[in-house]
Amino acid sequence: MNVCFLMYPWEEIDPEKDSTLALIKECVKRNHGVAMCVPADLTIRNSVTTANCSVIKRMEKTPAAQKSFYNKVELRKEMLPLAGFDVIFFRANPPLDPLMLNFLDSVKDDVFVMNSLEGLREANNKLYTAAFGDAHSNIIPATHVSKSKNYLIRQIKESKSDKMILKPLNGYGGSGVILIEKSAMSNINSLLDFYITNRDGTKNYVILQDYIEGADKGDVRILLLNGEPIGAMKRVPGSEDHRSNITAGGSVQRHTLSKEEKALCKQIGPKLVNDGLYFVGIDVIGGKLVEVNVMSPGGITYINKVYKLKTKIEEKVVDFLEMKVLDKLQAFDRRQRLRKAVQDA
């Protein structure tokens, strides 16, 4: 099959840790055609959606080490029609550019897109977790999303907890996530001004969330494929930061899913699949869903390393891609045979 990874620039990849690189390497290892492009590479020529792709030249032997693979890859530039690929694997970083999805709308019926455009539109920001919530906050912590400073201050004062989490709506990788405390109310006004109001006077939505006891000990990243968990790890904050994100200095430990975490995956899995969100990373603290990462969920290389898995995470993902492409081809062949039967009648 031929796969186009719509992602961040090749030059920004960390060769030893990058999850997208692990997926690319697995595709190349199986002798699939692989091309890459960034959102700015998308264009339309004669009503055909194309991209200025970096195509990976075929390798006689794929290096076992990810860093060696990255260093030995040879790229050539070529303008290619996106409808000619079997798979478009979406791996761009947030925030989501809605215009980019408009380019892909023209090819979504011809190509298997991971994750689906409709799912990305619905779930690209932190509001998506509200779709799984209930009045009793059994699945997600009590969450407030607003541009109103007065409303947010009132929620902080009325909260039963002395601590809350404040974060921007479109952040990722732990960027902008801070812990606020009632004992420091004198600073909260200026913090909210900073997060909400831009220099031009426009305002941003922010998220205010109840602090979950035990969050100081870390969170759990779970990777789900087709609604089922395929790997997990515990992320522990560093000594100088409350955030457990690896990009913020957190470390990784082995983790066996608890009964509550398994039940959570079972509960949200069907909706994820129904929304076309086949490969997703969720962040869980104390059995509660904190975030759903649908654009470029990471953690593949870390989970592989801490568990020394015989079947790597990327192998399971590429197996799934191959199955989806085969299903699509078989459905097309069947349709062609039926059309011919009618035509020949």
FIMIVO-707612 format. One record per residue (C-alpha): residue number from 1; x, y, z. Coordinates in steps of 0.02 Angstrom, whole numbers, plus 32768, in hexadecimal, padded with zeros to 4 digits. Layout:
N
<node pos="NUM" c1="X" c2="Y" c3="Z"/>
...
//
This chain:
345
<node pos="1" c1="8000" c2="8000" c3="8000"/>
<node pos="2" c1="8032" c2="80B7" c3="7FF0"/>
<node pos="3" c1="8028" c2="8126" c3="808B"/>
<node pos="4" c1="8034" c2="81E2" c3="8097"/>
<node pos="5" c1="805F" c2="8225" c3="8144"/>
<node pos="6" c1="8016" c2="82D4" c3="815A"/>
<node pos="7" c1="8084" c2="830E" c3="81E8"/>
<node pos="8" c1="8100" c2="8389" c3="8230"/>
<node pos="9" c1="81A6" c2="83AD" c3="81D7"/>
<node pos="10" c1="8221" c2="831D" c3="81C4"/>
<node pos="11" c1="82AA" c2="838C" c3="820D"/>
<node pos="12" c1="824B" c2="839D" c3="82B2"/>
<node pos="13" c1="8249" c2="82E3" c3="82D5"/>
<node pos="14" c1="82A5" c2="829E" c3="836C"/>
<node pos="15" c1="82F0" c2="8202" c3="831B"/>
<node pos="16" c1="82F3" c2="819B" c3="83BB"/>
<node pos="17" c1="824A" c2="81C8" c3="8406"/>
<node pos="18" c1="81D3" c2="81FB" c3="837B"/>
<node pos="19" c1="8134" c2="8193" c3="836A"/>
<node pos="20" c1="8111" c2="81C8" c3="82B6"/>
<node pos="21" c1="81BF" c2="8190" c3="8284"/>
<node pos="22" c1="819D" c2="80E5" c3="82D1"/>
<node pos="23" c1="8100" c2="80D6" c3="8265"/>
<node pos="24" c1="815D" c2="8110" c3="81C8"/>
<node pos="25" c1="81E9" c2="8094" c3="81E9"/>
<node pos="26" c1="816F" c2="8004" c3="81FB"/>
<node pos="27" c1="811C" c2="8030" c3="8155"/>
<node pos="28" c1="81C5" c2="8039" c3="80FD"/>
<node pos="29" c1="81F9" c2="7F94" c3="814D"/>
<node pos="30" c1="8161" c2="7F42" c3="80FE"/>
<node pos="31" c1="8190" c2="7F8B" c3="8055"/>
<node pos="32" c1="80FB" c2="8000" c3="804E"/>
<node pos="33" c1="810D" c2="80A3" c3="7FF0"/>
<node pos="34" c1="8121" c2="8134" c3="8069"/>
<node pos="35" c1="8114" c2="81EF" c3="804A"/>
<node pos="36" c1="810A" c2="8281" c3="80C3"/>
<node pos="37" c1="80C6" c2="8330" c3="80BA"/>
<node pos="38" c1="809D" c2="83C0" c3="812E"/>
<node pos="39" c1="7FF8" c2="841F" c3="8127"/>
<node pos="40" c1="804A" c2="84AF" c3="80C8"/>
<node pos="41" c1="8075" c2="8434" c3="803C"/>
<node pos="42" c1="7FBE" c2="841A" c3="800E"/>
<node pos="43" c1="7F81" c2="8468" c3="7F6D"/>
<node pos="44" c1="7EFC" c2="8455" c3="7EE7"/>
<node pos="45" c1="7F2D" c2="8446" c3="7E30"/>
<node pos="46" c1="7EA7" c2="8434" c3="7DAA"/>
<node pos="47" c1="7E28" c2="8407" c3="7E31"/>
<node pos="48" c1="7E98" c2="837B" c3="7E72"/>
<node pos="49" c1="7ED8" c2="8383" c3="7F24"/>
<node pos="50" c1="7F93" c2="8366" c3="7F23"/>
<node pos="51" c1="8026" c2="837B" c3="7F99"/>
<node pos="52" c1="80DE" c2="83A2" c3="7F83"/>
<node pos="53" c1="8115" c2="8300" c3="7FD4"/>
<node pos="54" c1="81BB" c2="82C2" c3="8016"/>
<node pos="55" c1="81C1" c2="820E" c3="7FD7"/>
<node pos="56" c1="822D" c2="818F" c3="8031"/>
<node pos="57" c1="829A" c2="812D" c3="7FB8"/>
<node pos="58" c1="828A" c2="8070" c3="7FC8"/>
<node pos="59" c1="830A" c2="801C" c3="8039"/>
<node pos="60" c1="8357" c2="7F71" c3="801A"/>
<node pos="61" c1="8362" c2="7F59" c3="80D6"/>
<node pos="62" c1="830E" c2="7FC0" c3="815D"/>
<node pos="63" c1="8381" c2="7FE9" c3="81F0"/>
<node pos="64" c1="8345" c2="7FA0" c3="8295"/>
<node pos="65" c1="836C" c2="803C" c3="82FA"/>
<node pos="66" c1="82F6" c2="80CE" c3="82E2"/>
<node pos="67" c1="8382" c2="8150" c3="82E5"/>
<node pos="68" c1="83E4" c2="80F1" c3="8261"/>
<node pos="69" c1="8348" c2="80E6" c3="81F5"/>
<node pos="70" c1="832E" c2="81A1" c3="8203"/>
<node pos="71" c1="83E2" c2="81C6" c3="81D2"/>
<node pos="72" c1="83E1" c2="8150" c3="813C"/>
<node pos="73" c1="833B" c2="8186" c3="80F2"/>
<node pos="74" c1="834A" c2="81D5" c3="8046"/>
<node pos="75" c1="82C1" c2="824B" c3="800F"/>
<node pos="76" c1="828A" c2="828E" c3="7F67"/>
<node pos="77" c1="820A" c2="8317" c3="7F49"/>
<node pos="78" c1="8174" c2="82F6" c3="7EDA"/>
<node pos="79" c1="80C8" c2="8343" c3="7EC1"/>
<node pos="80" c1="804C" c2="82B5" c3="7ED8"/>
<node pos="81" c1="7F8D" c2="82A6" c3="7ED5"/>
<node pos="82" c1="7F4C" c2="8276" c3="7F81"/>
<node pos="83" c1="7EC1" c2="820A" c3="7F37"/>
<node pos="84" c1="7F4A" c2="8198" c3="7EF4"/>
<node pos="85" c1="7F7B" c2="815F" c3="7FA3"/>
<node pos="86" c1="7F2A" c2="80D0" c3="8000"/>
<node pos="87" c1="7F3C" c2="8125" c3="80A9"/>
<node pos="88" c1="7F50" c2="81D7" c3="80E7"/>
<node pos="89" c1="7F93" c2="81CA" c3="8198"/>
<node pos="90" c1="7F72" c2="826C" c3="81F4"/>
<node pos="91" c1="8000" c2="8293" c3="826E"/>
<node pos="92" c1="8006" c2="8352" c3="8272"/>
<node pos="93" c1="8016" c2="83A9" c3="8319"/>
<node pos="94" c1="7F8B" c2="8414" c3="8364"/>
<node pos="95" c1="7F3C" c2="848E" c3="834E"/>
<node pos="96" c1="7ED5" c2="844B" c3="82BF"/>
<node pos="97" c1="7EC9" c2="84B5" c3="8220"/>
<node pos="98" c1="7E14" c2="84A6" c3="81E2"/>
<node pos="99" c1="7E48" c2="84DF" c3="8133"/>
<node pos="100" c1="7EBE" c2="844B" c3="8126"/>
<node pos="101" c1="7E2D" c2="83D4" c3="8142"/>
<node pos="102" c1="7DCE" c2="842A" c3="80B6"/>
<node pos="103" c1="7E5A" c2="83F6" c3="803F"/>
<node pos="104" c1="7E47" c2="8342" c3="8079"/>
<node pos="105" c1="7D89" c2="833F" c3="8069"/>
<node pos="106" c1="7D9D" c2="8324" c3="7FAD"/>
<node pos="107" c1="7DFC" c2="827F" c3="7FC5"/>
<node pos="108" c1="7DAC" c2="8234" c3="8061"/>
<node pos="109" c1="7D3F" c2="81BE" c3="7FFA"/>
<node pos="110" c1="7DD5" c2="817E" c3="7F96"/>
<node pos="111" c1="7E54" c2="8168" c3="8021"/>
<node pos="112" c1="7E4F" c2="8120" c3="80D0"/>
<node pos="113" c1="7E74" c2="81B4" c3="8144"/>
<node pos="114" c1="7EB7" c2="8193" c3="81F2"/>
<node pos="115" c1="7E65" c2="81E3" c3="8253"/>
<node pos="116" c1="7DC6" c2="8213" c3="81F7"/>
<node pos="117" c1="7DAC" c2="82C9" c3="81C9"/>
<node pos="118" c1="7D03" c2="82CD" c3="8221"/>
<node pos="119" c1="7D51" c2="8285" c3="82BE"/>
<node pos="120" c1="7DE0" c2="8302" c3="82B9"/>
<node pos="121" c1="7D67" c2="8392" c3="82A6"/>
<node pos="122" c1="7D05" c2="8359" c3="833D"/>
<node pos="123" c1="7D92" c2="8323" c3="83AE"/>
<node pos="124" c1="7E27" c2="8391" c3="8382"/>
<node pos="125" c1="7E23" c2="83F2" c3="8426"/>
<node pos="126" c1="7E0B" c2="83CE" c3="84DE"/>
<node pos="127" c1="7D4F" c2="83EA" c3="84D7"/>
<node pos="128" c1="7D38" c2="833A" c3="8490"/>
<node pos="129" c1="7D48" c2="82EB" c3="853C"/>
<node pos="130" c1="7CA3" c2="833D" c3="856B"/>
<node pos="131" c1="7C4E" c2="82C3" c3="84F4"/>
<node pos="132" c1="7C76" c2="8238" c3="856F"/>
<node pos="133" c1="7C43" c2="8295" c3="860C"/>
<node pos="134" c1="7BAD" c2="8285" c3="867D"/>
<node pos="135" c1="7B59" c2="82E7" c3="8707"/>
<node pos="136" c1="7BBA" c2="828A" c3="878D"/>
<node pos="137" c1="7C67" c2="82A1" c3="873F"/>
<node pos="138" c1="7C88" c2="81E7" c3="874A"/>
<node pos="139" c1="7CEE" c2="81E7" c3="86A9"/>
<node pos="140" c1="7D37" c2="8296" c3="869D"/>
<node pos="141" c1="7D65" c2="8313" c3="8725"/>
<node pos="142" c1="7CF2" c2="83AA" c3="8738"/>
<node pos="143" c1="7D24" c2="841D" c3="86A8"/>
<node pos="144" c1="7CFE" c2="84D2" c3="867C"/>
<node pos="145" c1="7D24" c2="8521" c3="85D2"/>
<node pos="146" c1="7D0F" c2="85DC" c3="85C3"/>
<node pos="147" c1="7D53" c2="8683" c3="8589"/>
<node pos="148" c1="7D04" c2="86DB" c3="861E"/>
<node pos="149" c1="7D81" c2="8706" c3="86A6"/>
<node pos="150" c1="7CF6" c2="872B" c3="8724"/>
<node pos="151" c1="7CA5" c2="8682" c3="8707"/>
<node pos="152" c1="7D4A" c2="8625" c3="871A"/>
<node pos="153" c1="7D78" c2="8682" c3="87B9"/>
<node pos="154" c1="7CCE" c2="8656" c3="8802"/>
<node pos="155" c1="7CEA" c2="859E" c3="87DA"/>
<node pos="156" c1="7D94" c2="85A1" c3="882E"/>
<node pos="157" c1="7D4A" c2="85EF" c3="88CB"/>
<node pos="158" c1="7CB9" c2="8575" c3="88CF"/>
<node pos="159" c1="7D23" c2="84DB" c3="88B1"/>
<node pos="160" c1="7D30" c2="8462" c3="8943"/>
<node pos="161" c1="7DE5" c2="8443" c3="8917"/>
<node pos="162" c1="7E74" c2="84B8" c3="8942"/>
<node pos="163" c1="7EC5" c2="8490" c3="889A"/>
<node pos="164" c1="7E8C" c2="8497" c3="87E4"/>
<node pos="165" c1="7EDB" c2="8481" c3="873A"/>
<node pos="166" c1="7EDB" c2="850F" c3="86BB"/>
<node pos="167" c1="7F0B" c2="84F2" c3="8604"/>
<node pos="168" c1="7EEF" c2="853B" c3="8556"/>
<node pos="169" c1="7E6C" c2="84E8" c3="84EA"/>
<node pos="170" c1="7EE1" c2="84C3" c3="8458"/>
<node pos="171" c1="7F83" c2="849A" c3="84B2"/>
<node pos="172" c1="7FE1" c2="83F5" c3="84A0"/>
<node pos="173" c1="8076" c2="839E" c3="84EC"/>
<node pos="174" c1="804E" c2="83EB" c3="8595"/>
<node pos="175" c1="806A" c2="849C" c3="8555"/>
<node pos="176" c1="8015" c2="851F" c3="85C0"/>
<node pos="177" c1="7FD3" c2="84A6" c3="8643"/>
<node pos="178" c1="7FE2" c2="84F2" c3="86F1"/>
<node pos="179" c1="7FAB" c2="84C7" c3="87A0"/>
<node pos="180" c1="7F4F" c2="8552" c3="87FC"/>
<node pos="181" c1="7F27" c2="855C" c3="88B6"/>
<node pos="182" c1="7EA8" c2="85BF" c3="8918"/>
<node pos="183" c1="7F31" c2="85F8" c3="898C"/>
<node pos="184" c1="7F78" c2="865B" c3="88F9"/>
<node pos="185" c1="7ED8" c2="86B1" c3="88C2"/>
<node pos="186" c1="7F33" c2="8757" c3="88B2"/>
<node pos="187" c1="7F91" c2="8712" c3="881B"/>
<node pos="188" c1="7EFC" c2="86C1" c3="87C4"/>
<node pos="189" c1="7EB8" c2="8763" c3="877B"/>
<node pos="190" c1="7F58" c2="8785" c3="871B"/>
<node pos="191" c1="7F69" c2="86CE" c3="86E8"/>
<node pos="192" c1="7EBA" c2="86CD" c3="869D"/>
<node pos="193" c1="7EDE" c2="8772" c3="8644"/>
<node pos="194" c1="7F7A" c2="8724" c3="85F8"/>
<node pos="195" c1="7F21" c2="8685" c3="85C0"/>
<node pos="196" c1="7E7F" c2="86D3" c3="8582"/>
<node pos="197" c1="7EA9" c2="877B" c3="8534"/>
<node pos="198" c1="7F18" c2="8790" c3="849B"/>
<node pos="199" c1="7F76" c2="8830" c3="8474"/>
<node pos="200" c1="7EF6" c2="8860" c3="83F0"/>
<node pos="201" c1="7E68" c2="8851" c3="846F"/>
<node pos="202" c1="7E22" c2="87AC" c3="842D"/>
<node pos="203" c1="7E03" c2="8725" c3="84AD"/>
<node pos="204" c1="7E2F" c2="866D" c3="84BC"/>
<node pos="205" c1="7DD0" c2="85E1" c3="850F"/>
<node pos="206" c1="7E27" c2="8590" c3="85A3"/>
<node pos="207" c1="7E01" c2="84F2" c3="8604"/>
<node pos="208" c1="7DF0" c2="84ED" c3="86C0"/>
<node pos="209" c1="7DEB" c2="843E" c3="8706"/>
<node pos="210" c1="7DDC" c2="83F3" c3="87B3"/>
<node pos="211" c1="7E81" c2="83B3" c3="87F4"/>
<node pos="212" c1="7E82" c2="82F6" c3="8802"/>
<node pos="213" c1="7ED2" c2="82B0" c3="889F"/>
<node pos="214" c1="7F6C" c2="824C" c3="8871"/>
<node pos="215" c1="7F93" c2="82B9" c3="87D9"/>
<node pos="216" c1="8038" c2="82E8" c3="882A"/>
<node pos="217" c1="806C" c2="8232" c3="8816"/>
<node pos="218" c1="804F" c2="8236" c3="875A"/>
<node pos="219" c1="7FD1" c2="8204" c3="86D6"/>
<node pos="220" c1="7FB6" c2="816F" c3="8663"/>
<node pos="221" c1="7FC3" c2="817A" c3="85A5"/>
<node pos="222" c1="7F5E" c2="80F2" c3="8551"/>
<node pos="223" c1="7F66" c2="80D3" c3="8495"/>
<node pos="224" c1="7EC6" c2="8090" c3="8448"/>
<node pos="225" c1="7EB8" c2="8040" c3="839C"/>
<node pos="226" c1="7E0B" c2="8023" c3="8355"/>
<node pos="227" c1="7DC2" c2="8044" c3="8401"/>
<node pos="228" c1="7E32" c2="7FC8" c3="845D"/>
<node pos="229" c1="7EC9" c2="7FED" c3="84CC"/>
<node pos="230" c1="7F6C" c2="7FB1" c3="847C"/>
<node pos="231" c1="7FEA" c2="7FFE" c3="84F4"/>
<node pos="232" c1="7FFC" c2="806B" c3="858D"/>
<node pos="233" c1="807E" c2="80C2" c3="85F5"/>
<node pos="234" c1="8084" c2="8129" c3="8693"/>
<node pos="235" c1="80CF" c2="81D6" c3="8683"/>
<node pos="236" c1="811B" c2="821B" c3="8722"/>
<node pos="237" c1="813F" c2="82D5" c3="873B"/>
<node pos="238" c1="81F1" c2="8311" c3="8750"/>
<node pos="239" c1="822D" c2="835D" c3="87F2"/>
<node pos="240" c1="8214" c2="8410" c3="87B6"/>
<node pos="241" c1="816F" c2="8406" c3="8756"/>
<node pos="242" c1="80BE" c2="83CC" c3="8780"/>
<node pos="243" c1="80A0" c2="8392" c3="86CC"/>
<node pos="244" c1="80C2" c2="82DD" c3="86A1"/>
<node pos="245" c1="80D5" c2="82FA" c3="85E5"/>
<node pos="246" c1="817C" c2="82B7" c3="85A7"/>
<node pos="247" c1="819A" c2="8359" c3="8549"/>
<node pos="248" c1="818C" c2="83B2" c3="85F1"/>
<node pos="249" c1="8210" c2="8344" c3="8644"/>
<node pos="250" c1="81A3" c2="82B2" c3="867C"/>
<node pos="251" c1="81E2" c2="81FF" c3="867E"/>
<node pos="252" c1="8191" c2="815B" c3="8649"/>
<node pos="253" c1="8169" c2="80BF" c3="86AC"/>
<node pos="254" c1="8113" c2="801A" c3="8689"/>
<node pos="255" c1="805A" c2="8018" c3="86AB"/>
<node pos="256" c1="7FD7" c2="7F8F" c3="86B1"/>
<node pos="257" c1="7F28" c2="7FCD" c3="868F"/>
<node pos="258" c1="7EBA" c2="7FCF" c3="8729"/>
<node pos="259" c1="7E08" c2="7F8E" c3="872D"/>
<node pos="260" c1="7DC8" c2="8042" c3="8723"/>
<node pos="261" c1="7E39" c2="806D" c3="8690"/>
<node pos="262" c1="7E01" c2="7FD2" c3="8630"/>
<node pos="263" c1="7D4C" c2="8000" c3="8651"/>
<node pos="264" c1="7D6D" c2="80B2" c3="8615"/>
<node pos="265" c1="7DB9" c2="8072" c3="8571"/>
<node pos="266" c1="7D26" c2="7FFE" c3="8558"/>
<node pos="267" c1="7CAC" c2="808C" c3="8575"/>
<node pos="268" c1="7CFA" c2="810C" c3="84FF"/>
<node pos="269" c1="7D3C" c2="8094" c3="847A"/>
<node pos="270" c1="7C9A" c2="8080" c3="8416"/>
<node pos="271" c1="7C83" c2="813D" c3="8404"/>
<node pos="272" c1="7D37" c2="8154" c3="83CB"/>
<node pos="273" c1="7D20" c2="80D1" c3="8343"/>
<node pos="274" c1="7C76" c2="8117" c3="8312"/>
<node pos="275" c1="7CC9" c2="81C2" c3="82FD"/>
<node pos="276" c1="7D52" c2="8176" c3="828F"/>
<node pos="277" c1="7DD6" c2="8193" c3="8315"/>
<node pos="278" c1="7E33" c2="80F0" c3="8301"/>
<node pos="279" c1="7EDC" c2="811D" c3="834C"/>
<node pos="280" c1="7ECE" c2="8186" c3="83EA"/>
<node pos="281" c1="7F32" c2="81AD" c3="8485"/>
<node pos="282" c1="7ED2" c2="81CE" c3="8526"/>
<node pos="283" c1="7F16" c2="8217" c3="85C7"/>
<node pos="284" c1="7ECD" c2="81D2" c3="8668"/>
<node pos="285" c1="7EE4" c2="8205" c3="871E"/>
<node pos="286" c1="7E93" c2="81A6" c3="87AC"/>
<node pos="287" c1="7E22" c2="8149" c3="8731"/>
<node pos="288" c1="7DE0" c2="81ED" c3="86E6"/>
<node pos="289" c1="7DF4" c2="8222" c3="8632"/>
<node pos="290" c1="7E58" c2="82C3" c3="8628"/>
<node pos="291" c1="7E7F" c2="82D3" c3="856E"/>
<node pos="292" c1="7E61" c2="827C" c3="84C7"/>
<node pos="293" c1="7EF0" c2="8292" c3="844C"/>
<node pos="294" c1="7EB8" c2="8272" c3="8398"/>
<node pos="295" c1="7F30" c2="82D3" c3="8328"/>
<node pos="296" c1="7FDB" c2="8287" c3="834A"/>
<node pos="297" c1="7FD5" c2="821E" c3="83E9"/>
<node pos="298" c1="8083" c2="81F2" c3="8425"/>
<node pos="299" c1="80CC" c2="8171" c3="8499"/>
<node pos="300" c1="80F1" c2="80E3" c3="841E"/>
<node pos="301" c1="81AE" c2="80DF" c3="8437"/>
<node pos="302" c1="81A2" c2="80F2" c3="84F3"/>
<node pos="303" c1="8123" c2="8065" c3="8508"/>
<node pos="304" c1="818A" c2="7FF4" c3="8498"/>
<node pos="305" c1="8225" c2="8019" c3="8501"/>
<node pos="306" c1="81DE" c2="8002" c3="85B0"/>
<node pos="307" c1="8182" c2="7F61" c3="8583"/>
<node pos="308" c1="8200" c2="7F18" c3="8506"/>
<node pos="309" c1="8169" c2="7EE1" c3="849F"/>
<node pos="310" c1="8179" c2="7E51" c3="8425"/>
<node pos="311" c1="80F0" c2="7E9E" c3="83BA"/>
<node pos="312" c1="8117" c2="7F57" c3="83B1"/>
<node pos="313" c1="808C" c2="7FD9" c3="83B9"/>
<node pos="314" c1="80B3" c2="8015" c3="8308"/>
<node pos="315" c1="80A0" c2="7F64" c3="82C5"/>
<node pos="316" c1="7FEE" c2="7F5B" c3="8308"/>
<node pos="317" c1="7FC4" c2="8004" c3="82BC"/>
<node pos="318" c1="8009" c2="7FD8" c3="8210"/>
<node pos="319" c1="7FAF" c2="7F2F" c3="8218"/>
<node pos="320" c1="7F0F" c2="7F92" c3="8231"/>
<node pos="321" c1="7F36" c2="8004" c3="819D"/>
<node pos="322" c1="7F54" c2="7F6E" c3="812D"/>
<node pos="323" c1="7EAF" c2="7F22" c3="8163"/>
<node pos="324" c1="7E50" c2="7FC4" c3="8140"/>
<node pos="325" c1="7E9E" c2="7FD6" c3="8093"/>
<node pos="326" c1="7E77" c2="7F21" c3="8069"/>
<node pos="327" c1="7DC2" c2="7F39" c3="80A0"/>
<node pos="328" c1="7DB4" c2="7FD3" c3="8032"/>
<node pos="329" c1="7DFE" c2="7F7A" c3="7F9B"/>
<node pos="330" c1="7D8E" c2="7EE3" c3="7FB2"/>
<node pos="331" c1="7CF4" c2="7F53" c3="7FC0"/>
<node pos="332" c1="7D28" c2="7FAD" c3="7F20"/>
<node pos="333" c1="7D42" c2="7F09" c3="7EC2"/>
<node pos="334" c1="7C9A" c2="7EC8" c3="7EFB"/>
<node pos="335" c1="7C45" c2="7F68" c3="7EC2"/>
<node pos="336" c1="7C9A" c2="7F5B" c3="7E18"/>
<node pos="337" c1="7C61" c2="7EA6" c3="7E02"/>
<node pos="338" c1="7BAE" c2="7ED2" c3="7E2F"/>
<node pos="339" c1="7BAE" c2="7F67" c3="7DB9"/>
<node pos="340" c1="7BEF" c2="7EF9" c3="7D2D"/>
<node pos="341" c1="7B68" c2="7E76" c3="7D4F"/>
<node pos="342" c1="7AE3" c2="7EFD" c3="7D3D"/>
<node pos="343" c1="7B37" c2="7F48" c3="7CA4"/>
<node pos="344" c1="7B42" c2="7E9F" c3="7C4C"/>
<node pos="345" c1="7A8E" c2="7E6F" c3="7C72"/>
//
